[in-house]
Amino acid sequence: MAVRRYALAPPAVATVDGAPIDLKAANAAAFEHLRPTSKVLVVPGYTPVNTQVPIRLHPTAAGRLDHAVNRLRAGEADLILVSGGNVYPSEPEPTPFNEGWEMRRWLLHERHLAEAQVLLEPYARHSTTNLRNAGRLLRSRGVLSAEVITDPGQGFYFGLPLLSSFTLRCIVELGYSVGKLEPLELDVTRVRFTPSPKVWNRGKDPKDP
């Protein structure tokens, strides 16, 4: 499956050390093991909107990753899909850190996962597109359901999408709901995600269409 099939953003918007990420190479090993029946954990990145000094990896993102690693090592999942772009700060100079890449690096080098266990989505610039872009990657390989691993704050946002207004935001910004979302725990740190076929529809953000 060609990278452009699931990654519709311009390659130049996702960078590490000033160079575009080689997404095909980054995901090659994991794609060898990804099957329609694979159990995948989706972990969205996190960088506060008001960040003024670039952050390599925020503690909130690290906490989400540790939760996912524990599930993986317990045999409850096969792969972790990390999602997030070069987001904040955006000025005066764009951050050099890519959320997805830094989460992948942390999983490989700090938690010693194999490349075959980690999928990268390095373009998402919004909570809505974390799930939309993850949905594109998953559906491109026939994976029709996954589990989002996050913290209680974002979990409420995703897991109770009508009450939290997440569904409304998706419809306003993207034109559709990104899929079905169901909380799996009372603290909503685990959310079942069934991506809609509509995730293939392009969005309006030129950096994250």
C-alpha positions as CSV (number, residue, x, y, z in Angstrom):
1,M,0.0,0.0,0.0
2,A,1.5,3.3,-1.1
3,V,2.1,5.9,1.6
4,R,-0.1,8.5,-0.3
5,R,-3.0,6.1,0.0
6,Y,-3.4,6.8,3.7
7,A,-1.3,10.0,4.3
8,L,-2.8,12.8,2.3
9,A,-0.8,15.7,3.9
10,P,2.1,17.3,2.1
11,P,5.2,15.3,3.2
12,A,7.1,18.5,4.0
13,V,4.8,19.4,6.9
14,A,6.0,16.5,9.0
15,T,9.7,16.9,9.8
16,V,12.6,15.8,12.0
17,D,15.8,17.8,12.1
18,G,14.4,20.0,9.3
19,A,13.9,17.0,6.9
20,P,10.6,15.4,5.9
21,I,9.9,12.1,7.7
22,D,10.4,9.0,5.5
23,L,7.0,7.5,6.4
24,K,7.4,4.4,4.2
25,A,10.6,3.4,5.9
26,A,9.3,4.2,9.4
27,N,6.2,1.9,8.9
28,A,7.8,-0.9,6.8
29,A,8.5,-3.3,9.7
30,A,5.1,-2.8,11.3
31,F,3.2,-3.2,8.0
32,E,4.8,-6.6,7.7
33,H,2.9,-7.6,10.8
34,L,-0.3,-5.6,10.5
35,R,-3.3,-7.7,9.6
36,P,-7.1,-7.0,9.5
37,T,-7.4,-8.9,12.7
38,S,-4.6,-7.1,14.5
39,K,-5.4,-5.4,17.8
40,V,-4.1,-1.9,17.5
41,L,-3.8,0.8,20.2
42,V,-4.1,4.4,18.9
43,V,-2.2,6.9,21.1
44,P,-2.7,10.6,20.2
45,G,0.1,13.1,20.9
46,Y,-0.2,16.0,23.3
47,T,1.3,19.5,23.3
48,P,-0.4,22.4,25.0
49,V,-1.7,25.1,22.7
50,N,0.0,27.8,24.7
51,T,3.5,26.1,24.5
52,Q,6.1,28.8,23.8
53,V,9.3,26.6,24.1
54,P,9.4,23.5,22.0
55,I,8.8,20.3,23.9
56,R,10.2,16.9,22.7
57,L,7.7,14.8,24.6
58,H,5.1,16.1,27.0
59,P,4.6,14.1,30.2
60,T,0.9,13.7,29.3
61,A,1.9,12.0,26.1
62,A,4.4,9.8,27.9
63,G,1.7,8.7,30.3
64,R,-0.6,7.7,27.5
65,L,2.3,5.7,25.9
66,D,3.0,3.9,29.2
67,H,-0.6,2.8,29.5
68,A,-0.4,1.5,25.9
69,V,2.9,-0.3,26.5
70,N,1.4,-2.0,29.6
71,R,-1.5,-3.3,27.5
72,L,0.8,-4.5,24.8
73,R,3.1,-6.3,27.1
74,A,0.1,-7.9,28.8
75,G,-0.7,-9.5,25.5
76,E,-3.9,-7.4,25.0
77,A,-2.7,-5.7,21.8
78,D,-0.3,-6.3,18.8
79,L,0.8,-2.8,17.8
80,I,0.7,0.8,18.9
81,L,-0.2,3.5,16.4
82,V,1.1,7.0,17.5
83,S,-0.4,10.1,15.9
84,G,0.6,13.8,15.9
85,G,2.4,16.4,13.8
86,N,4.7,19.4,14.2
87,V,2.2,21.4,16.0
88,Y,3.1,23.8,18.9
89,P,4.6,26.3,19.1
90,S,3.9,27.4,15.5
91,E,5.5,30.9,15.8
92,P,7.8,32.7,15.7
93,E,9.5,29.5,14.5
94,P,7.7,26.2,14.0
95,T,8.6,23.5,16.5
96,P,11.3,21.1,15.3
97,F,9.6,18.3,17.2
98,N,7.1,16.0,15.6
99,E,4.7,14.5,18.2
100,G,4.3,11.1,16.4
101,W,8.0,10.7,15.7
102,E,9.0,11.6,19.3
103,M,6.4,9.1,20.6
104,R,7.7,6.5,18.3
105,R,11.3,7.3,19.3
106,W,10.4,7.0,23.0
107,L,8.7,3.7,22.5
108,L,11.7,2.3,20.6
109,H,14.5,3.7,22.7
110,E,13.0,4.2,26.2
111,R,10.5,1.2,26.3
112,H,12.5,-1.0,23.9
113,L,9.6,-2.0,21.6
114,A,10.5,-3.3,18.2
115,E,9.9,-1.3,15.1
116,A,7.4,-4.0,14.1
117,Q,5.2,-3.0,17.1
118,V,4.9,0.7,16.3
119,L,3.0,2.5,13.5
120,L,3.6,6.2,12.8
121,E,1.0,8.8,11.7
122,P,3.0,12.1,11.8
123,Y,0.6,14.6,10.2
124,A,-2.4,15.2,12.6
125,R,-2.7,18.7,13.8
126,H,-6.0,18.5,15.6
127,S,-7.8,16.0,17.9
128,T,-10.3,15.4,15.1
129,T,-7.5,14.4,12.7
130,N,-5.7,12.3,15.2
131,L,-8.6,9.8,14.8
132,R,-9.3,10.6,11.1
133,N,-5.7,10.0,10.0
134,A,-5.4,6.9,12.2
135,G,-8.6,5.7,10.7
136,R,-7.2,6.1,7.2
137,L,-4.1,4.2,8.0
138,L,-6.0,1.4,9.7
139,R,-8.7,1.0,7.0
140,S,-6.0,1.0,4.3
141,R,-4.9,-2.3,5.8
142,G,-8.3,-3.7,6.4
143,V,-8.3,-3.0,10.2
144,L,-11.9,-1.8,10.9
145,S,-11.7,-1.4,14.7
146,A,-9.0,-0.2,17.2
147,E,-8.7,1.1,20.7
148,V,-7.7,4.7,21.6
149,I,-5.5,4.9,24.7
150,T,-5.5,8.4,26.3
151,D,-6.0,10.3,29.6
152,P,-9.3,10.9,31.3
153,G,-9.6,14.5,30.0
154,Q,-9.3,13.5,26.3
155,G,-11.0,10.2,27.0
156,F,-14.2,12.1,28.0
157,Y,-13.9,14.1,24.8
158,F,-13.6,11.0,22.6
159,G,-15.5,8.5,24.6
160,L,-18.7,10.6,25.1
161,P,-18.6,12.4,21.8
162,L,-22.2,13.7,21.8
163,L,-22.0,15.1,25.3
164,S,-18.5,16.5,24.9
165,S,-19.2,18.1,21.5
166,F,-16.5,16.1,19.8
167,T,-18.9,14.8,17.2
168,L,-20.2,18.3,16.6
169,R,-16.6,19.6,16.1
170,C,-15.9,16.8,13.6
171,I,-19.0,17.7,11.6
172,V,-18.2,21.4,11.6
173,E,-14.5,21.0,10.8
174,L,-14.5,17.9,8.6
175,G,-18.1,17.6,7.4
176,Y,-18.7,14.2,9.0
177,S,-18.2,12.1,12.1
178,V,-14.9,10.2,12.1
179,G,-16.5,7.0,13.3
180,K,-18.1,5.2,16.2
181,L,-16.6,5.8,19.7
182,E,-17.4,3.8,22.8
183,P,-15.8,4.0,26.2
184,L,-14.4,0.8,27.5
185,E,-13.5,1.9,31.1
186,L,-15.3,4.2,33.6
187,D,-12.3,6.5,33.5
188,V,-12.6,6.6,29.7
189,T,-8.9,6.1,29.2
190,R,-9.8,3.3,26.7
191,V,-12.2,4.0,23.9
192,R,-13.2,1.6,21.1
193,F,-12.9,3.3,17.7
194,T,-14.6,2.1,14.6
195,P,-13.4,4.4,11.8
196,S,-16.1,5.6,9.3
197,P,-15.5,5.0,5.6
198,K,-15.8,8.8,5.3
199,V,-12.3,9.3,6.8
200,W,-11.1,9.2,3.2
201,N,-12.8,12.6,2.6
202,R,-10.2,15.4,2.4
203,G,-10.3,18.2,5.0
204,K,-9.9,21.9,4.6
205,D,-6.5,22.3,6.5
206,P,-3.9,22.4,3.8
207,K,-1.3,21.0,6.2
208,D,-3.6,18.2,7.4
209,P,-6.2,17.6,4.6
